[in-house]
């Protein structure tokens, strides 16, 4: 899935998504929940280090 497609899932710009994916910004809890729901996983599993 492209960064652009994922950014649309959580309703943010592609540039903002890049910053979050690269660790320069944090995902909000709402964004994390949307991603987890979309990928059919938990927030914990999604952000496991």
Backbone as XML, in Angstrom:
<?xml version="1.0"?>
<chain id="A" units="angstrom">
  <residue number="1" name="UNK">
    <atom name="N" x="0.850" y="-1.163" z="0.000"/>
    <atom name="CA" x="0.000" y="0.000" z="0.000"/>
    <atom name="C" x="0.904" y="1.236" z="0.000"/>
  </residue>
  <residue number="2" name="UNK">
    <atom name="N" x="0.572" y="2.219" z="-0.800"/>
    <atom name="CA" x="1.405" y="3.419" z="-0.896"/>
    <atom name="C" x="1.185" y="4.353" z="0.287"/>
  </residue>
  <residue number="3" name="UNK">
    <atom name="N" x="2.140" y="5.244" z="0.495"/>
    <atom name="CA" x="1.990" y="6.252" z="1.549"/>
    <atom name="C" x="0.759" y="7.109" z="1.281"/>
  </residue>
  <residue number="4" name="UNK">
    <atom name="N" x="0.520" y="7.416" z="0.021"/>
    <atom name="CA" x="-0.646" y="8.229" z="-0.330"/>
    <atom name="C" x="-1.943" y="7.517" z="0.041"/>
  </residue>
  <residue number="5" name="UNK">
    <atom name="N" x="-2.027" y="6.230" z="-0.252"/>
    <atom name="CA" x="-3.230" y="5.465" z="0.072"/>
    <atom name="C" x="-3.448" y="5.392" z="1.581"/>
  </residue>
  <residue number="6" name="UNK">
    <atom name="N" x="-2.388" y="5.147" z="2.325"/>
    <atom name="CA" x="-2.510" y="5.073" z="3.784"/>
    <atom name="C" x="-2.889" y="6.437" z="4.351"/>
  </residue>
  <residue number="7" name="UNK">
    <atom name="N" x="-2.315" y="7.496" z="3.809"/>
    <atom name="CA" x="-2.641" y="8.837" z="4.309"/>
    <atom name="C" x="-4.122" y="9.145" z="4.107"/>
  </residue>
  <residue number="8" name="UNK">
    <atom name="N" x="-4.700" y="8.629" z="3.026"/>
    <atom name="CA" x="-6.132" y="8.840" z="2.784"/>
    <atom name="C" x="-6.985" y="8.083" z="3.797"/>
  </residue>
  <residue number="9" name="UNK">
    <atom name="N" x="-6.513" y="6.914" z="4.227"/>
    <atom name="CA" x="-7.242" y="6.123" z="5.223"/>
    <atom name="C" x="-7.415" y="6.922" z="6.513"/>
  </residue>
  <residue number="10" name="UNK">
    <atom name="N" x="-6.380" y="7.674" z="6.899"/>
    <atom name="CA" x="-6.446" y="8.424" z="8.159"/>
    <atom name="C" x="-6.664" y="9.918" z="7.938"/>
  </residue>
  <residue number="11" name="UNK">
    <atom name="N" x="-6.937" y="10.286" z="6.678"/>
    <atom name="CA" x="-7.334" y="11.653" z="6.344"/>
    <atom name="C" x="-6.277" y="12.702" z="6.692"/>
  </residue>
  <residue number="12" name="UNK">
    <atom name="N" x="-5.031" y="12.424" z="6.290"/>
    <atom name="CA" x="-3.953" y="13.401" z="6.438"/>
    <atom name="C" x="-3.212" y="13.493" z="5.109"/>
  </residue>
  <residue number="13" name="UNK">
    <atom name="N" x="-2.391" y="14.501" z="4.958"/>
    <atom name="CA" x="-1.643" y="14.653" z="3.710"/>
    <atom name="C" x="-0.541" y="13.600" z="3.616"/>
  </residue>
  <residue number="14" name="UNK">
    <atom name="N" x="-0.102" y="13.351" z="2.397"/>
    <atom name="CA" x="0.987" y="12.396" z="2.171"/>
    <atom name="C" x="2.256" y="12.861" z="2.877"/>
  </residue>
  <residue number="15" name="UNK">
    <atom name="N" x="2.496" y="14.164" z="2.862"/>
    <atom name="CA" x="3.685" y="14.712" z="3.510"/>
    <atom name="C" x="3.637" y="14.497" z="5.024"/>
  </residue>
  <residue number="16" name="UNK">
    <atom name="N" x="2.474" y="14.735" z="5.615"/>
    <atom name="CA" x="2.316" y="14.523" z="7.052"/>
    <atom name="C" x="2.486" y="13.046" z="7.392"/>
  </residue>
  <residue number="17" name="UNK">
    <atom name="N" x="1.938" y="12.180" z="6.556"/>
    <atom name="CA" x="2.101" y="10.747" z="6.792"/>
    <atom name="C" x="3.575" y="10.357" z="6.761"/>
  </residue>
  <residue number="18" name="UNK">
    <atom name="N" x="4.318" y="10.889" z="5.808"/>
    <atom name="CA" x="5.751" y="10.591" z="5.717"/>
    <atom name="C" x="6.462" y="10.982" z="7.013"/>
  </residue>
  <residue number="19" name="UNK">
    <atom name="N" x="6.140" y="12.172" z="7.540"/>
    <atom name="CA" x="6.772" y="12.630" z="8.784"/>
    <atom name="C" x="6.453" y="11.684" z="9.939"/>
  </residue>
  <residue number="20" name="UNK">
    <atom name="N" x="5.221" y="11.201" z="9.968"/>
    <atom name="CA" x="4.815" y="10.295" z="11.041"/>
    <atom name="C" x="5.468" y="8.923" z="10.868"/>
  </residue>
  <residue number="21" name="UNK">
    <atom name="N" x="5.498" y="8.424" z="9.644"/>
    <atom name="CA" x="6.098" y="7.117" z="9.384"/>
    <atom name="C" x="7.598" y="7.122" z="9.681"/>
  </residue>
  <residue number="22" name="UNK">
    <atom name="N" x="8.241" y="8.246" z="9.422"/>
    <atom name="CA" x="9.689" y="8.337" z="9.640"/>
    <atom name="C" x="10.054" y="8.702" z="11.078"/>
  </residue>
  <residue number="23" name="UNK">
    <atom name="N" x="9.036" y="8.896" z="11.940"/>
    <atom name="CA" x="9.291" y="9.150" z="13.349"/>
    <atom name="C" x="9.512" y="10.607" z="13.711"/>
  </residue>
  <residue number="24" name="UNK">
    <atom name="N" x="9.330" y="11.494" z="12.757"/>
    <atom name="CA" x="9.521" y="12.923" z="13.029"/>
    <atom name="C" x="8.297" y="13.548" z="13.702"/>
  </residue>
  <residue number="25" name="UNK">
    <atom name="N" x="7.164" y="12.877" z="13.578"/>
    <atom name="CA" x="5.927" y="13.272" z="14.254"/>
    <atom name="C" x="5.258" y="12.009" z="14.761"/>
  </residue>
  <residue number="26" name="UNK">
    <atom name="N" x="4.419" y="12.174" z="15.772"/>
    <atom name="CA" x="3.699" y="11.029" z="16.331"/>
    <atom name="C" x="2.314" y="10.914" z="15.718"/>
  </residue>
  <residue number="27" name="UNK">
    <atom name="N" x="1.827" y="9.679" z="15.605"/>
    <atom name="CA" x="0.447" y="9.450" z="15.207"/>
    <atom name="C" x="-0.449" y="9.772" z="16.396"/>
  </residue>
  <residue number="28" name="UNK">
    <atom name="N" x="-1.618" y="10.337" z="16.130"/>
    <atom name="CA" x="-2.592" y="10.535" z="17.199"/>
    <atom name="C" x="-3.234" y="9.181" z="17.500"/>
  </residue>
  <residue number="29" name="UNK">
    <atom name="N" x="-3.879" y="9.082" z="18.629"/>
    <atom name="CA" x="-4.556" y="7.837" z="18.975"/>
    <atom name="C" x="-5.653" y="7.533" z="17.957"/>
  </residue>
  <residue number="30" name="UNK">
    <atom name="N" x="-6.369" y="8.556" z="17.525"/>
    <atom name="CA" x="-7.424" y="8.370" z="16.527"/>
    <atom name="C" x="-6.845" y="7.823" z="15.224"/>
  </residue>
  <residue number="31" name="UNK">
    <atom name="N" x="-5.727" y="8.376" z="14.783"/>
    <atom name="CA" x="-5.079" y="7.889" z="13.560"/>
    <atom name="C" x="-4.626" y="6.448" z="13.733"/>
  </residue>
  <residue number="32" name="UNK">
    <atom name="N" x="-4.043" y="6.147" z="14.876"/>
    <atom name="CA" x="-3.569" y="4.790" z="15.148"/>
    <atom name="C" x="-4.728" y="3.795" z="15.129"/>
  </residue>
  <residue number="33" name="UNK">
    <atom name="N" x="-5.849" y="4.172" z="15.708"/>
    <atom name="CA" x="-7.019" y="3.291" z="15.721"/>
    <atom name="C" x="-7.551" y="3.066" z="14.310"/>
  </residue>
  <residue number="34" name="UNK">
    <atom name="N" x="-7.575" y="4.120" z="13.490"/>
    <atom name="CA" x="-8.034" y="3.980" z="12.102"/>
    <atom name="C" x="-7.126" y="3.041" z="11.321"/>
  </residue>
  <residue number="35" name="UNK">
    <atom name="N" x="-5.816" y="3.186" z="11.518"/>
    <atom name="CA" x="-4.867" y="2.306" z="10.830"/>
    <atom name="C" x="-5.041" y="0.861" z="11.280"/>
  </residue>
  <residue number="36" name="UNK">
    <atom name="N" x="-5.162" y="0.659" z="12.578"/>
    <atom name="CA" x="-5.329" y="-0.695" z="13.109"/>
    <atom name="C" x="-6.601" y="-1.340" z="12.562"/>
  </residue>
  <residue number="37" name="UNK">
    <atom name="N" x="-7.669" y="-0.580" z="12.524"/>
    <atom name="CA" x="-8.928" y="-1.107" z="11.993"/>
    <atom name="C" x="-8.773" y="-1.454" z="10.513"/>
  </residue>
  <residue number="38" name="UNK">
    <atom name="N" x="-8.149" y="-0.568" z="9.754"/>
    <atom name="CA" x="-7.974" y="-0.793" z="8.319"/>
    <atom name="C" x="-7.142" y="-2.046" z="8.049"/>
  </residue>
  <residue number="39" name="UNK">
    <atom name="N" x="-6.085" y="-2.233" z="8.823"/>
    <atom name="CA" x="-5.197" y="-3.374" z="8.618"/>
    <atom name="C" x="-5.602" y="-4.600" z="9.437"/>
  </residue>
  <residue number="40" name="UNK">
    <atom name="N" x="-6.753" y="-4.513" z="10.112"/>
    <atom name="CA" x="-7.312" y="-5.627" z="10.888"/>
    <atom name="C" x="-6.311" y="-6.165" z="11.901"/>
  </residue>
  <residue number="41" name="UNK">
    <atom name="N" x="-5.796" y="-5.251" z="12.704"/>
    <atom name="CA" x="-4.845" y="-5.605" z="13.748"/>
    <atom name="C" x="-5.102" y="-4.703" z="14.950"/>
  </residue>
  <residue number="42" name="UNK">
    <atom name="N" x="-4.273" y="-4.798" z="15.954"/>
    <atom name="CA" x="-4.404" y="-3.930" z="17.120"/>
    <atom name="C" x="-3.407" y="-2.780" z="17.014"/>
  </residue>
  <residue number="43" name="UNK">
    <atom name="N" x="-3.662" y="-1.734" z="17.769"/>
    <atom name="CA" x="-2.730" y="-0.606" z="17.819"/>
    <atom name="C" x="-1.384" y="-1.087" z="18.350"/>
  </residue>
  <residue number="44" name="UNK">
    <atom name="N" x="-1.411" y="-1.932" z="19.374"/>
    <atom name="CA" x="-0.161" y="-2.462" z="19.939"/>
    <atom name="C" x="0.661" y="-3.204" z="18.889"/>
  </residue>
  <residue number="45" name="UNK">
    <atom name="N" x="0.013" y="-4.071" z="18.130"/>
    <atom name="CA" x="0.736" y="-4.823" z="17.103"/>
    <atom name="C" x="1.232" y="-3.916" z="15.982"/>
  </residue>
  <residue number="46" name="UNK">
    <atom name="N" x="0.448" y="-2.927" z="15.651"/>
    <atom name="CA" x="0.810" y="-2.015" z="14.568"/>
    <atom name="C" x="2.055" y="-1.207" z="14.898"/>
  </residue>
  <residue number="47" name="UNK">
    <atom name="N" x="2.190" y="-0.814" z="16.160"/>
    <atom name="CA" x="3.300" y="0.048" z="16.558"/>
    <atom name="C" x="4.349" y="-0.677" z="17.400"/>
  </residue>
  <residue number="48" name="UNK">
    <atom name="N" x="4.355" y="-1.992" z="17.322"/>
    <atom name="CA" x="5.343" y="-2.788" z="18.043"/>
    <atom name="C" x="6.739" y="-2.453" z="17.535"/>
  </residue>
  <residue number="49" name="UNK">
    <atom name="N" x="7.667" y="-2.258" z="18.471"/>
    <atom name="CA" x="9.031" y="-1.872" z="18.077"/>
    <atom name="C" x="9.883" y="-3.047" z="17.804"/>
  </residue>
</chain>
